[in-house]
Amino acid sequence: MKTDEIWKVSTGKGVKVAVIDSGVNPETPSLKGQVLTDEVPRTVAYGATDDYDGHGTTMAELIVGTGAGGGLKGLAPGARIVPYRIVFTDVLKDKAEISKTPSPAEAIRAAADSDAKIINMSFGSPGDNSEVESAVKYAQSKGKLMFASVGNDAERKSLIGYPAAYPYVVGVAASDESGKVAKFSEYGNYVDLAAPGIDMPGWCDATFRSYCDQGGTSAATALTSASAALIWSAHPDWTANQVLASLIDTAGRDWARDDPSVYLGYGLIRPRKVLMDEDFKPVPPGTDPLAKENATGVLDESGDPVASTTSPSPQPPKGTKDTSDDQSSTAAFDTGTSDNTTLWVTLGAAAVVLAIGGGAVAVIRSRRRA
């Protein structure tokens, strides 16, 4: 990343990033003064600063952490976080807490109505939800730039991931230090960009006593959101389309620009290539760099559109523990996946979980290359 060079040009100052996650603890040393708790609307404020897992706080630190007190220094330490809490069902079991906590759709809509330019969603689901899709469209109409993790279950079964698969949401995969896709990073036509996601430090749990080696597409998503904040800070008059297009145009890849990979999308983020180029020319403000994907939506293997539904989300097959920590989501309150490091959030109302084992279908577009 060459952050020392980047920070001479931009630290993300003036840009707000909405982090929709398990909550954000603003009292960790590296987040003091970095979290705008008073900008969360009352209707969705419950638990926003009470992180019951440590995941949301880790994402916030990867984006805006100052490094104070031996904590994480984020990629965009001049930016600020607006926190929103949703339910991760493998962690939050208390029904009273669950009932008070906003749904993802409510959080997305609230973020859309805020001053935040970027919405970070380090969670995903193999199940679609019409309310979340509607909220995403609303956020896009408000000029927000949305990033979501594609998931960490590729070694078992690569499932279509929402909200990353929705139009106008940028799906982020994880890479290793050599730039290759991480073995756990899920793949498909909804992968748009990639960022480092191996051996990233993160809070071990909600006690906030120590960091552990973690990683996953969650961390990659946070770094991508931070990269967008750096660019938007340096070019405050740009639109979401222009910021995203700059990340896509400068992404590291050894394949054709118009032939994105199912594993790494348009390539590895390189914000330095935008920030250090005084002659960089953005696309016209209204040019959508993902116009083809956004117009078509997700297609199944036969080339037909995948219908929107509020049906219960399928439960992924159980597997052995890996080093990824990404949050995934489901429409049920209890997924029973305690032996899996993948965590789940509620997308909608409580529903019965359908365990289908390996019967889930990986959804990819035929135009995407391997």
Beta strands, then each sheet from edge to edge (+ up, - down):
strand 1: 16-21
strand 2: 80-85
strand 3: 118-121
strand 4: 123-124
strand 5: 145-149
strand 6: 169-175
strand 7: 191-196
strand 8: 198-203
strand 9: 211-215
strand 10: 314-315
strand 11: 327-328
strand 12: 354-355
sheet 1: 2+ 1+ 3+ 5+ 6+ 7+
sheet 2: 4+ 11+
sheet 3: 8+ 9-
sheet 4: 10+ 12+
end
